[in-house]
Amino acid sequence: MIVKSAGTLKPEDLKVLLSGEMRDPFDVLGVHPVDLDSGPGVVVRAFLPGARRAAALDLDPGIETRMPLVNKAGLFELILEGKREIAPYRLRVDFGAGLTSTFYDCYSFSPVLSEYDLYLFNQGNHYDIYQKLGAHVIRHQGISGVLFAVWAPSAARVSVVGDFNQWNGRRHGMRFRGASGVWELFVPQLGQGLLYKFEIRTTDGTILIKSDPFAFCFEKRPRTACIVYDLSRFQWTDQGWMASRSAQAPLTRPMAVYEVHLGSWRWHNREAEEPSKAWLTYREAAEQLVPYVKEMGFNYIEFLPLAEHPFDASWGYQVTGYYAATSRYGTPDDLRYLVDRCHAEGIGVILDWVPAHFPRDSFALEYFDGTHLYEHADPKQGVQKDWDTLVFNFGRNEVKNFLVANALFWLDAYHIDGLRVDAVAAMLYLDYSRDEGEWIPNRYGGRENLDAIEFIKTLNTQVFGRFPGAITIAEESTAWPGVTRPVHLGGLGFLFKWNMGWMHDMLSFMSKDPIHRRFHMDKLTFALLYAFHENFILPLSHDEVVHGKASLLSKMPGDDWQKFANLRLLFGYMYGEPGKKTLFMGGELGQWSEWKHDEQLPWDLLQYDMHAGLQRLIQDLNRLYLSEPAFYELDYEPAGFEWIDFRDTDASVVSFIRRGRSPGETLVFIFNFTPVPRIDYRIGVPREGFYRELMNSDAACYGGSNMGLGGGMTADPKPWHNQPCSVSLCISPLAMLILKPEAV
């Protein structure tokens, strides 16, 4: 039996509902038991601002039941006798002007997230939380729709707003899941492509419109709405790559990395006034960038951050959408297509990842629920002065969970092979870039950020536990001990560390006039004193070719010929030394100008022989590097490296041996850091026999003077440089030689 209602809601509840101040609309909307004179019953309520009439369907099969309007603001109410439970029901609503809509009432559905999900998240251990929070296309109680869920523990009220409800925060208030601080709402009959945000009412009545921290997709900047995106539809074809990756030992494999800023590598429209009209899409990059990297011989691409960010000039390092591939270049599935194509060509993908700080954009994480939720409240802990950004509160379980799960998300949902973790030093030190009195010591009085250390250890433990064969790389600019030591042995647990000291010392040394280099040979050799303390990658990165530092070629001294020769020599030395290799895009072209994020690389330089020769050198270096195990097998073992001579400072000639695991895998490297050819220059070598010239950076094909051995020579049984044999060489000016003894 149906009982027409005259309005049963308490006046105080009605007031907060109509004003949009009600904390949890599920307390009054939907189906609620009531005790009637005739026995048990239920009241069905719906708040439909702007509606003229409403009726409930599915309460009784085949019957449409009119719901009385009990408040002109749009509150409809119906009482049913003899019922206690009702399955999800539909509403048919007349908004006037001939506009009628039929839809399931979102307040007729039960909660989606389990208590166990919420418990794990609050404990900081729900590493699949991105499958729960955010916006997800699901079926719930037999009905398809979108689950929205967000963590905002101090909010007074949270609503989903979007085009589907005219961005009206009173229409879809969310269910509050108690002490967990999570809010959720299943909205039936919504799907992919929907624009949305969260409207958060703070305890002081302020209304904040926030993007979803777990959103998978955003509008293209400068717009900031989130987009519901179903990540379950993409069909991967890289099963073989993923299986073989899990069986690999990255430390003993070659790793030649091409570092790329996707928005400025190459443009498809060189005449475009607005860079966004010229950028390659992810799919265009799959057809252009991937073949280029393959042709050049690199076996990894490292992308500057591809998570969503509003400011182009941040290069992606000021992230507002940690779980969203930036829409600048296409959709999430477009990026996955690019990764899939890389894997098809045998190229691994590394993503720059930024957990140290986030920007102050008001629509994003800052002051998210009216409190300092993701960041520290005290600016002595929560503000990163160098970039005017905010520091994550690594000691908060849910924040740590947000970041660790985000790292795992990129490896899981996008099949990323590794993460280069940005600004690790900024996380490790409480006094990073702070003067005395501007930082707060830890509980022991020290400057180490204990919460960040624990976060980093958890991150690496989870990455390697869940994704065998994946890699993590620390951009750590200090001498923090044990960065690449496993966590169970007391280290931070990264697999690799960028050798920032090597990069700075090498560029300082190479920028000096050769006549003065003999006084600075320590900069050339110092890195070998600590080379085996960590698993180092030798980078020539984007940071060294911007902000007035000059391009690599422009850093080199001398006339144009000497500049190119010096740069070829630098590249040769990087490939010869122990450690994996990273080169930022454009270095192989010999560009004269600094890198600019809003221009494409100067590809037209390749019409000139010297630039084309430099590119060919990198191509041949990579070919050699991938084919000769002595380059990489023992990168992190002292047995893989031996100095021949570094004491001839007056001539500025150094030489060393690289070895692989097999006794036959031996290479000899000789470097002349002056423009003076060295005639009949004797070098010790490890055994007798013929030494084949694998590479001479002074070859004409690279733009050199073509001096050198012309194929190789036979070693004399004459001890030299503590070696049993020796060879007498003609070493070209500003050149590198690589010799390989023939098998006996």
C-alpha positions as a printed Julia matrix, in Angstrom:
744×3 Matrix{Float64}:
   0.0     0.0     0.0
   1.17    3.53   -0.83
   0.73    6.37    1.61
   1.04    9.88    0.21
   3.48   11.95    2.19
   3.03   15.43    3.54
   6.76   15.64    4.32
   8.38   13.6     7.11
  11.83   15.2     7.11
  12.79   17.11   10.23
  12.93   20.87    9.63
  16.6    21.07   10.53
  17.46   18.23    8.12
  15.37   19.84    5.4
  17.18   23.13    5.88
  20.71   21.69    5.51
  19.65   19.5     2.57
  18.2    22.4     0.63
  21.16   24.66    1.4
  23.69   22.08    0.25
  25.2    21.8     3.71
  24.16   18.2     4.48
  27.23   16.09    5.23
  25.79   12.8     3.95
  22.63   12.95    1.78
  22.27    9.18    2.18
  21.05    9.95    5.71
  17.8    11.31    4.27
  17.63   10.53    0.53
  16.88    7.17   -1.01
  15.04    4.5     0.97
  14.69    4.65    4.76
  12.63    2.5     7.14
   9.76    4.14    9.03
   7.33    2.85   11.62
   3.75    3.48   10.59
   0.56    3.0    12.56
  -0.17    0.08   10.28
   3.26   -1.47   10.76
   6.7    -1.24    9.11
   7.25    0.75    5.95
   9.77    2.79    4.03
  10.02    6.37    2.9
  11.49    7.11   -0.52
  12.95   10.59   -0.97
  14.49   12.31   -3.95
  15.91   15.82   -4.2
  15.42   17.05   -7.76
  15.96   20.81   -8.07
  14.02   22.24  -10.99
  11.67   19.26  -11.33
   7.9    19.76  -11.65
   6.81   16.19  -11.19
   8.44   12.89  -10.28
   7.42    9.26  -10.22
   9.13    6.14   -8.94
   9.43    3.04  -11.13
  10.33   -0.52  -10.11
   8.85   -0.23   -6.59
   6.18   -2.62   -7.79
   6.58   -4.46  -11.1
   5.05   -2.56  -13.98
   3.71    0.24  -11.81
   4.68    3.9   -11.99
   4.12    5.57   -8.63
   3.81    9.32   -8.45
   5.94   10.96   -5.77
   4.4    14.0    -4.08
   6.35   17.25   -4.1
   6.79   18.14   -0.44
   9.0    21.21   -0.91
   9.01   23.55   -3.87
  12.84   23.5    -3.89
  12.55   20.02   -5.39
  12.09   17.5    -2.56
   9.82   14.58   -3.44
   8.73   11.97   -0.94
   6.72    8.76   -0.95
   5.83    6.34    1.87
   5.23    2.64    1.21
   3.59    0.39    3.76
   4.72   -3.16    4.38
   8.23   -2.84    2.94
  11.67   -2.78    4.51
  14.09   -3.24    1.6
  13.87   -2.0    -1.98
  16.27   -2.79   -4.83
  17.61    0.1    -6.93
  14.73    1.93   -8.54
  14.3     4.46  -11.32
  12.84    7.93  -11.26
  10.87    9.51  -14.08
  11.19   13.26  -13.78
   9.36   16.04  -15.62
  11.43   19.23  -15.72
   8.85   21.15  -17.75
   9.03   22.48  -21.28
   8.58   18.96  -22.54
  11.8    17.72  -20.92
  11.38   14.34  -19.24
  14.14   12.09  -18.01
  14.19    8.57  -16.6
  17.16    7.4   -14.54
  18.17    5.25  -11.61
  18.3     7.06   -8.29
  21.94    6.99   -7.13
  20.71    7.08   -3.51
  19.01    3.71   -3.92
  22.33    1.85   -4.22
  24.39    0.28   -1.46
  28.05    1.24   -0.82
  30.67   -0.04   -3.27
  33.98    0.19   -1.4
  34.55   -2.51    1.18
  35.58   -1.86    4.75
  38.79   -3.75    3.98
  39.6    -1.33    1.12
  39.17    1.59    3.47
  41.18   -0.06    6.23
  44.13   -0.8     3.92
  44.09    2.74    2.56
  44.09    4.29    6.01
  46.96    2.0     6.96
  48.87    3.16    3.87
  49.02   -0.34    2.37
  46.39   -0.36   -0.42
  48.71   -0.37   -3.41
  45.84   -0.95   -5.86
  43.91    2.02   -4.47
  43.78    3.59   -7.95
  41.31    0.83   -8.8
  39.0     2.1    -6.05
  39.37    5.86   -5.63
  38.82    8.2    -8.57
  36.19    7.57  -11.25
  35.56    4.02  -12.49
  33.12    2.63  -15.02
  31.64   -0.41  -13.26
  28.51   -2.52  -12.81
  26.99   -2.33   -9.36
  23.91   -4.28   -8.3
  23.44   -5.23  -11.93
  23.47   -1.65  -13.23
  26.27    0.04  -15.21
  27.5     3.45  -14.13
  30.43    5.34  -12.65
  31.79    5.03   -9.14
  33.25    8.28   -7.83
  35.38    8.13   -4.7
  37.68   10.66   -3.07
  39.6    11.08    0.18
  38.69   14.33    1.95
  38.47   13.58    5.7
  37.98   17.15    6.92
  35.36   18.18    4.38
  31.92   19.14    5.63
  30.35   17.88    2.39
  31.57   16.52   -0.96
  29.63   16.38   -4.22
  30.34   15.24   -7.75
  29.73   18.02  -10.26
  29.84   17.99  -14.02
  27.97   18.57  -17.22
  25.56   15.8   -16.26
  24.18   17.88  -13.35
  24.91   21.41  -14.59
  27.82   21.6   -12.14
  25.31   21.86   -9.29
  26.83   20.69   -6.02
  23.4    20.07   -4.45
  22.49   17.37   -6.96
  24.96   14.57   -6.27
  26.21   14.75   -2.71
  28.43   11.8    -1.84
  28.23    9.14    0.86
  30.63    9.69    3.75
  32.44    6.51    4.79
  33.1     7.57    8.35
  36.53    7.52    9.94
  38.17    6.49    6.67
  37.71   10.03    5.36
  36.57    8.61    2.01
  33.49    9.79    0.14
  31.86    7.7    -2.58
  28.91    7.81   -4.93
  27.79    5.37   -7.6
  25.96    7.28  -10.33
  24.16    4.85  -12.63
  23.94    5.18  -16.38
  26.99    7.42  -16.72
  30.02    6.37  -18.73
  33.33    7.24  -20.36
  33.91   10.78  -21.55
  32.04   12.53  -18.76
  33.53   15.79  -17.47
  33.6    16.06  -13.69
  35.19   17.56  -10.59
  34.54   17.42   -6.86
  32.82   20.24   -5.04
  34.08   20.34   -1.47
  32.43   22.34    1.27
  34.9    23.09    4.06
  34.05   23.33    7.72
  34.0    27.14    7.5
  31.55   27.06    4.61
  34.02   27.75    1.79
  33.26   25.99   -1.5
  36.27   24.46   -3.27
  36.07   23.01   -6.79
  38.8    20.37   -7.02
  40.05   18.02   -9.68
  40.17   14.35   -8.82
  43.6    13.32   -7.44
  43.06    9.87   -8.98
  41.64   11.02  -12.33
  42.88    9.03  -15.33
  42.29   11.81  -17.85
  41.93   15.59  -18.02
  40.79   18.18  -20.5
  43.6    19.73  -22.51
  45.16   22.68  -20.77
  44.26   25.39  -19.86
  40.97   23.67  -18.95
  41.17   21.54  -15.83
  38.09   19.29  -15.66
  38.63   15.57  -15.21
  37.31   13.05  -17.74
  35.92    9.64  -16.86
  38.12    7.14  -18.71
  37.89    3.35  -18.8
  41.4     1.87  -18.82
  40.2    -1.71  -19.29
  39.67   -1.57  -23.06
  43.18   -1.32  -24.48
  44.56   -4.48  -26.12
  48.26   -4.93  -25.41
  50.5    -6.88  -27.79
  53.69   -6.83  -25.69
  53.21  -10.05  -23.74
  56.53  -11.4   -24.99
  58.39   -8.25  -23.96
  56.86   -8.28  -20.48
  57.67  -11.95  -19.96
  61.29  -11.54  -21.07
  61.71   -8.37  -19.0
  60.79  -10.21  -15.82
  63.63  -12.67  -16.43
  66.3   -10.02  -17.07
  69.06   -8.77  -14.79
  69.25   -5.05  -15.68
  72.59   -4.46  -13.95
  74.41   -6.71  -16.42
  72.55   -5.6   -19.54
  73.26   -2.64  -21.85
  71.28    0.5   -21.22
  71.58    3.37  -23.7
  68.87    5.87  -22.84
  67.53    8.65  -25.08
  65.96   11.33  -22.86
  63.01   13.05  -24.54
  60.71   15.98  -23.96
  57.89   14.89  -26.21
  56.54   18.39  -26.87
  59.78   19.65  -28.4
  61.42   16.63  -30.03
  59.82   17.18  -33.41
  56.75   19.07  -34.64
  54.38   18.05  -37.4
  53.62   21.71  -38.16
  56.74   23.86  -38.08
  54.81   27.03  -38.9
  52.35   26.8   -36.02
  52.15   29.89  -33.84
  50.87   27.9   -30.86
  53.09   24.93  -29.83
  50.06   22.8   -28.97
  49.07   22.87  -32.65
  52.47   21.51  -33.6
  53.11   18.8   -31.03
  53.28   15.21  -32.15
  50.52   13.09  -30.68
  51.42    9.92  -28.81
  50.47    7.93  -31.89
  52.49   10.16  -34.21
  55.44    9.72  -31.86
  54.98    5.97  -32.17
  55.43    6.31  -35.92
  58.31    8.83  -35.84
  60.16    8.81  -32.52
  60.27    5.05  -32.06
  61.86    4.3   -35.48
  64.37    7.11  -34.92
  65.41    5.76  -31.53
  65.67    2.27  -33.02
  67.79    3.55  -35.91
  70.05    5.47  -33.55
  70.69    2.34  -31.51
  69.26    3.45  -28.17
  67.43    0.7   -26.32
  65.51    2.92  -23.87
  63.49    6.09  -24.15
  63.19    8.19  -21.02
  60.33   10.67  -21.16
  60.3    13.84  -19.15
  57.13   13.71  -17.02
  54.0    12.77  -18.93
  51.59   13.08  -16.0
  49.1    15.92  -16.36
  50.44   19.41  -15.66
  48.99   22.83  -16.49
  52.19   24.8   -17.15
  54.15   23.98  -20.31
  57.3    25.68  -19.08
  57.5    23.32  -16.07
  58.38   20.57  -18.62
  56.0    18.32  -16.66
  57.7    18.66  -13.29
  54.76   20.46  -11.65
  52.15   17.73  -11.66
  48.45   18.25  -10.96
  47.17   14.89  -12.26
  49.4    12.13  -10.96
  47.3     9.32  -12.43
  46.56   10.99  -15.77
  48.63   10.9   -18.95
  48.78   14.49  -20.13
  46.09   15.18  -22.7
  48.47   17.47  -24.65
  49.39   14.56  -26.88
  46.28   12.4   -26.81
  44.35    9.95  -24.68
  45.61    7.42  -22.12
  45.19    4.65  -24.7
  47.23    6.68  -27.19
  50.13    6.73  -24.73
  49.72    3.01  -24.15
  49.92    2.52  -27.91
  53.23    4.4   -27.92
  54.6     2.2   -25.13
  53.35   -0.91  -26.93
  55.17    0.16  -30.11
  58.36    0.77  -28.16
  58.21   -2.74  -26.78
  57.53   -4.17  -30.22
  60.83   -2.61  -31.36
  62.78   -3.83  -28.33
  62.87   -0.41  -26.66
  62.19    0.01  -22.95
  60.32    3.01  -21.59
  61.35    5.02  -18.53
  59.11    7.74  -17.13
  60.28   10.73  -15.14
  58.27   10.71  -11.9
  57.91   13.61   -9.46
  56.95   12.65   -5.89
  59.02   15.32   -4.12
  56.65   18.26   -4.55
  53.52   19.54   -6.29
  52.36   22.98   -7.51
  50.06   25.44   -5.81
  47.31   25.38   -8.44
  44.08   25.92   -6.51
  42.11   23.31   -8.47
  44.49   20.5    -7.52
  46.02   19.05   -4.33
  46.78   22.21   -2.36
  44.55   22.66    0.7
  42.43   19.93   -0.79
  39.62   19.57    1.75
  40.07   22.89    3.47
  43.08   21.59    5.37
  46.69   20.85    4.51
  45.81   17.33    3.51
  48.57   16.31    1.09
  51.14   18.9     2.19
  52.6    19.88    5.56
  50.85   22.77    7.28
  54.09   24.31    8.54
  55.93   26.09    5.68
  59.21   25.02    7.27
  58.24   21.51    6.17
  55.63   22.05    3.49
  57.08   24.62    1.08
  59.84   23.95   -1.44
  61.39   27.39   -1.93
  63.43   26.57   -5.05
  60.32   25.97   -7.13
  57.66   27.66   -4.95
  55.88   24.33   -4.68
  54.5    22.24   -1.83
  56.1    19.22   -0.2
  54.13   16.02    0.33
  53.53   14.97    3.91
  55.29   11.62    3.61
  54.43   10.75    7.21
  50.71   10.55    6.51
  49.68    7.0     5.64
  47.2     7.94    2.95
  49.62   10.35    1.26
  52.35    7.75    1.2
  49.8     5.28   -0.19
  48.77    7.8    -2.89
  52.38    8.11   -4.09
  53.51    4.48   -3.85
  50.35    3.32   -5.62
  50.94    5.98   -8.27
  54.38    4.57   -9.07
  52.9     1.08   -9.32
  50.04    2.42  -11.46
  52.39    3.56  -14.24
  54.11    0.17  -14.25
  50.79   -1.65  -14.2
  48.37    0.33  -16.36
  50.95    1.67  -18.84
  53.54   -1.14  -18.84
  56.26    1.41  -18.08
  59.6    -0.34  -17.58
  61.15    2.06  -15.12
  60.81    5.27  -13.15
  63.42    7.98  -12.87
  62.57    9.57   -9.53
  63.12   13.31   -9.62
  64.7    15.43   -6.85
  65.43   12.63   -4.39
  67.77   14.88   -2.4
  64.92   17.34   -1.85
  63.02   14.52   -0.14
  65.88   13.14    1.91
  66.97   16.33    3.65
  64.76   18.46    5.87
  67.12   21.4     5.32
  67.29   21.07    1.55
  67.73   24.63    0.16
  66.84   26.05    3.59
  68.83   28.4     5.77
  69.32   28.0     9.5
  66.03   28.45   11.31
  63.97   27.62    8.21
  63.63   23.9     8.86
  62.49   21.55   11.62
  64.85   18.76   12.76
  63.64   15.18   12.97
  62.86   13.52   16.3
  66.53   12.74   16.81
  67.63   16.29   16.08
  68.99   15.42   12.63
  68.3    16.79    9.16
  67.25   13.52    7.56
  63.59   13.28    6.56
  62.76    9.97    8.21
  59.25    9.79    6.75
  60.55   10.37    3.22
  63.22    7.71    3.71
  60.56    5.22    4.76
  58.42    6.19    1.77
  61.32    5.65   -0.64
  62.14    2.26    0.84
  58.49    1.21    0.59
  58.35    2.45   -2.99
  61.32    0.4    -4.14
  60.29   -2.68   -2.16
  56.87   -2.67   -3.8
  58.16   -1.95   -7.32
  60.64   -4.82   -7.32
  58.29   -7.16   -5.48
  55.45   -6.64   -7.93
  57.22   -5.98  -11.23
  60.32   -8.16  -11.74
  62.69   -6.64  -14.26
  61.45   -3.09  -13.7
  63.95   -0.41  -12.71
  64.01    2.67  -10.51
  66.54    5.47  -10.95
  67.35    8.11   -8.34
  68.21   11.64   -9.34
  70.13   12.19   -6.11
  72.67   14.99   -6.15
  74.48   14.39   -2.86
  76.65   11.63   -1.44
  73.85    9.94    0.51
  75.15    6.44    1.24
  73.47    3.31   -0.07
  71.09    4.87   -2.59
  71.29    1.72   -4.74
  71.86   -0.72   -1.9
  68.87   -3.05   -1.36
  66.45   -2.11    1.4
  67.09   -5.32    3.32
  70.77   -4.37    3.46
  70.06   -0.9     4.82
  69.92    1.05    1.55
  67.22    3.1    -0.12
  66.64    0.33   -2.64
  66.94    2.09   -6.0
  68.43    0.02   -8.79
  70.33    2.93  -10.36
  71.48    6.43   -9.49
  72.29    9.27  -11.83
  75.93   10.26  -11.35
  75.42   14.01  -11.11
  78.96   14.56   -9.88
  80.39   12.86  -12.97
  78.22   15.02  -15.23
  79.28   18.26  -13.6
  82.97   17.33  -13.43
  83.08   16.15  -17.04
  81.37   19.24  -18.41
  83.62   21.47  -16.32
  86.71   19.63  -17.59
  85.64   19.56  -21.23
  84.71   23.25  -21.25
  88.3    24.22  -20.38
  90.8    25.2   -23.05
  92.9    22.08  -23.76
  96.06   23.94  -22.84
  94.77   24.12  -19.27
  93.33   20.62  -18.99
  96.56   19.17  -17.64
  95.9    21.11  -14.44
  92.41   19.64  -14.02
  92.87   15.95  -14.8
  91.41   15.13  -11.38
  87.97   16.14  -12.68
  88.38   13.55  -15.4
  89.47   10.71  -13.13
  87.79   11.45   -9.8
  84.58    9.57  -10.59
  86.52    6.29  -10.78
  87.35    6.6    -7.09
  83.69    6.02   -6.21
  82.37    4.44   -9.42
  81.56    1.12   -7.76
  79.98    2.48   -4.58
  76.62    2.8    -6.35
  75.01    1.52   -9.54
  75.59    4.68  -11.54
  74.08    5.95  -14.77
  76.22    8.52  -16.56
  73.86   11.27  -17.76
  74.18   14.23  -20.05
  70.73   15.49  -19.21
  68.26   18.23  -20.03
  69.27   20.22  -16.94
  72.7    20.93  -18.44
  71.49   22.56  -21.67
  69.07   25.2   -20.33
  68.98   28.36  -18.21
  72.1    29.92  -19.68
  74.3    26.83  -19.33
  74.65   26.59  -23.14
  74.22   23.55  -25.35
  76.74   20.71  -25.18
  78.4    21.84  -28.41
  78.58   25.47  -27.3
  80.23   24.46  -24.02
  83.19   23.03  -25.92
  86.26   25.29  -26.39
  88.07   26.19  -29.59
  87.01   26.83  -33.16
  84.11   24.99  -34.77
  86.23   21.97  -35.75
  87.59   21.67  -32.22
  84.13   22.06  -30.69
  82.84   19.08  -32.66
  85.97   17.05  -31.94
  85.66   17.81  -28.22
  82.02   16.8   -28.17
  82.77   13.54  -29.96
  85.5    12.96  -27.4
  83.09   13.63  -24.52
  80.56   11.16  -25.91
  83.28    8.57  -26.38
  84.5     8.98  -22.82
  80.95    8.63  -21.46
  80.42    5.38  -23.35
  83.81    4.05  -22.29
  83.47    4.61  -18.55
  81.59    2.13  -16.33
  77.89    2.9   -15.92
  74.77    2.93  -18.05
  74.3     5.89  -20.44
  71.71    8.69  -20.8
  71.77   11.4   -23.47
  69.22   14.18  -23.77
  67.71   14.67  -27.2
  69.49   17.16  -29.44
  72.92   16.31  -28.11
  73.36   13.91  -31.0
  72.59   16.7   -33.48
  75.17   19.1   -32.11
  72.67   21.9   -31.69
  74.2    25.32  -31.1
  71.38   26.85  -29.1
  70.1    25.81  -25.72
  67.1    23.5   -25.58
  63.79   25.35  -25.66
  60.66   23.55  -24.53
  58.47   25.52  -26.94
  60.46   24.81  -30.1
  61.32   21.61  -31.93
  64.9    20.4   -32.23
  66.92   22.0   -35.07
  66.7    19.04  -37.43
  67.82   21.18  -40.36
  71.38   21.05  -38.93
  71.72   17.54  -40.32
  72.21   18.94  -43.8
  75.73   19.92  -42.65
  78.45   17.29  -42.6
  79.77   18.04  -39.12
  76.34   17.67  -37.52
  75.5    14.57  -39.53
  78.87   13.12  -38.56
  78.19   13.68  -34.87
  74.85   11.94  -35.18
  76.58    9.04  -36.96
  79.08    8.78  -34.13
  76.29    8.32  -31.57
  74.67    5.74  -33.81
  77.92    3.79  -34.12
  78.7     4.13  -30.41
  75.32    2.62  -29.6
  75.87   -0.17  -32.11
  79.21   -1.01  -30.5
  77.82   -0.59  -27.01
  75.0    -3.06  -27.56
  77.24   -5.6   -29.27
  80.3    -5.63  -27.0
  79.69   -7.08  -23.5
  82.85   -5.37  -22.18
  80.91   -2.11  -22.33
  78.25   -3.16  -19.83
  78.46   -6.63  -18.26
  80.69   -5.59  -15.34
  79.57   -1.98  -15.02
  79.27   -2.32  -11.26
  82.2    -4.58  -10.47
  85.81   -3.35  -10.15
  86.91   -6.33  -12.26
  85.29   -4.67  -15.27
  87.61   -1.65  -15.28
  91.37   -1.14  -15.13
  93.4     2.0   -15.65
  96.26    1.71  -18.09
  97.52    5.24  -17.55
  96.13    8.51  -16.25
  99.41   10.08  -15.13
 100.51   11.7   -18.39
  98.9    15.01  -17.49
 101.22   17.05  -19.72
  99.96   15.21  -22.8
  96.45   14.92  -21.33
  96.18   11.35  -22.59
  94.38    8.69  -20.56
  93.75    5.04  -21.29
  91.93    2.15  -19.63
  90.65   -1.38  -20.15
  87.03   -2.55  -19.98
  86.26   -6.25  -19.53
  83.24   -8.5   -19.83
  82.63  -11.74  -17.97
  84.29  -13.84  -20.65
  88.11  -13.57  -20.71
  87.93  -12.82  -24.44
  85.72   -9.77  -23.95
  88.29   -7.0   -23.57
  88.4    -3.47  -24.95
  91.14   -0.85  -24.76
  90.18    2.85  -24.72
  92.61    5.71  -25.41
  91.68    9.41  -25.2
  93.67   12.45  -26.3
  92.25   15.58  -24.66
  94.46   18.02  -26.57
  94.4    19.18  -30.21
  97.99   17.92  -30.59
  98.38   14.58  -32.4
 100.46   12.09  -30.42
 102.85   10.25  -32.73
 104.48    6.95  -31.7
 102.7     7.15  -28.38
 103.16    3.9   -26.47
 100.27    2.35  -24.5
 100.39   -0.79  -22.41
  97.96   -3.54  -23.4
  96.92   -6.74  -21.6
  98.17   -9.35  -24.1
  99.95  -10.01  -27.39
  98.29  -10.24  -30.77
  96.5    -8.05  -33.23
  94.37   -5.18  -31.93
  91.53   -4.22  -34.23
  90.4    -0.6   -34.32
  86.69   -0.62  -33.48
  86.29    3.14  -33.51
  88.27    6.31  -34.02
  86.24    9.41  -33.24
  88.51   11.37  -35.61
  87.35    9.36  -38.62
  86.23   11.41  -41.63
  82.75    9.91  -41.49
  82.28   11.62  -38.13
  83.69   14.93  -39.31
  87.27   14.29  -38.15
  90.69   14.65  -39.75
  90.95   10.89  -40.44
  94.24   10.32  -38.65
  94.79    7.08  -36.78
  95.58    3.42  -37.2
  93.59    2.61  -40.28
  92.42   -0.79  -39.06
  94.64   -1.82  -36.15
  98.08   -3.04  -35.19
 100.0    -5.85  -33.5
 101.12   -5.55  -29.89
 104.8    -5.8   -28.99
 105.91   -8.12  -26.18
 107.25   -5.03  -24.46
 105.9    -4.36  -20.96
 104.46   -0.89  -20.46
 102.18    0.77  -17.94
 102.23   -2.37  -15.77
 100.88   -4.36  -18.72
 102.77   -7.3   -20.26
 102.63   -5.86  -23.79
 102.27   -2.54  -25.56
 101.42   -0.82  -28.82
 102.81    2.32  -30.39
 100.06    4.55  -31.7
  99.33    7.67  -33.64
  96.56    9.27  -31.57
  94.5    11.84  -33.41
  93.9    15.27  -31.88
  90.92   15.49  -29.51
  90.06   11.91  -30.28
  89.09    8.57  -28.81
  90.33    5.16  -29.94
  88.72    1.82  -29.1
  90.84   -1.28  -29.72
  89.85   -4.89  -29.35
  92.35   -7.76  -29.22
  91.61  -10.48  -31.76
  90.95  -13.95  -30.39
  94.12  -15.99  -30.2
